[in-house]
Amino acid sequence: MTATLLLDSWAVLAYSKKESPADLRVLALLEQAGQGTVRLLMSVINLGEVYYRTGRARGERFAEHILAELRLLPIEILPVDETIVFAAARLKMKYSISYADAFAAAASQACKATLLTGDPELVALAGELNIEPLGREG
């Protein structure tokens, strides 16, 4: 049985910015996903978050480039349905997390996936979610 892991926007942004050691962990998982030994997921909501954060920082053209590059990676982009919307809303009601983070959390629960993140708000939910915390140097 292959492990299922869900990347949040924090993990993907750390990877795209080459922020160690998080980027190295994501790279290793991408290689494993390419070999079929792990399954990598990401909510389309969090993909949108990567897009807007990249666009704000570097412009829309660069955000489009990053989006195109991400679509080439062995990451399954999960659509959002009502079940996930209301699961995310319940998490948002209960915890002090962003709405986009709530989607990553809800999707990881629904898929029985380990959530990879370095976001302190999500790492704090380790008792509620199966989380692999990522870090950055510095």
N, C-alpha and C positions, 0 to 999 in steps of 0.2 A: 504494500500500500504506500503510495507516495504522500509525502507531507504536503499540506495545503497552507500557504502563507498569503496574507493580504498586506500589500504595501499601502501605506497612507501617503499623503502628499509630502509630509516631512521626510519620509524615507526616499522618495523619488527626487525631491529637491536636493537633498544631501548627496545623492548619487550624481545628479546632473552637475552639481557644483564641485564635485570631487572633494567632499568633506569627509576626511578619515576620522575614525575607522568605519563609519556608517557606509560610506561608498564602497569600501572593499567587501563588506558583508553583502550588500545588495548585488554587487558584481558577481560574487560567488554564487548567489542564489539564481541570478540570471543565467549563468553558465549551467547550473544544475537543471534549471527549467528547460533550457535548450536541449539538454540530454534526456529530458523526460523523467528525471528523478525527483523533482518537486513540481508543484503546481503553484504558479504565482497569479494572484488576483489583484484587481484594483477597482474600486467603485468609480463609475463615470463622474460622480460628483467630485471626487478627489482628483481625478484627471482634470476636470474643469478648474479646480483650485490651483493645480500646478500651472495651467495655462494662464490664468489671470495674474498669479504672482510673478511668473516669468515675464509676462507682458508689461506689468507695472514697472518691473526693475529694468528690463532691457528693450522694451518695445514689442509691438504686435508681430512684426516680421520675425523676430527672434523666437517669440512664443510659438508661432506657427512652425518654425524649424524644430523646436523641441518636441512639439506635439507629433510631428511627422516621425521624428527619431524614436519616440516612445512607442508609436504604433508598430514599429519594426521589431520591438523586443518581445520575448516570449511571456508577455503579461496578458492575461485574459481580462478584458474590461467588462465589468459587470453593469448591466442596465439597472435602473432603479424602478421598482414596482411599489405598489401601495404598502405591501407588507414591510418593506425596508423603510419606506417613508415614515410610517407610524412607529416602527421600532426605533428609528433614529429620533423621532420626536419624543418618545418616552425616555430615552437616554438623556436627551437635552433637558427635559423637565427635571430629571433626577440629579444630574451632575452639572457642574460648571465647566462645560466644554463647548467648543464652537459647533455650529450646526454641521459643518463639513466633517469635523471630527466624529460627530455622532453617526454620520453615514458610514465612515470607516469602521467604527465600532459595531454598528448594527449589521453591516455586511459580513464582518468577520464572525460574528455570532451565528448568523444565518448559514454561513458556509462551513461552520466548525473549523475555522482557520485561525492560525496564529497571526496576530496583528503585529507587524514590524513598524515601529515608530520610535522617535526620540522626543516626541512632543510631551512635555511634562504633564499636561492635562490628561493625556491618554495613559501615560505610564502610571499615573496615580490610580488608575482603574484596574491595576493588575489583579486585584481580588475578584473583580467582576468579569474580566476578559482574560483570554490567553494571550499574553503579550510577550514579545521579544524586544526588550529595549535596545535602542541603538544610541550611539554617542558620537560626539564630535570632539576633536582635540581643541584645546584652547579654552 
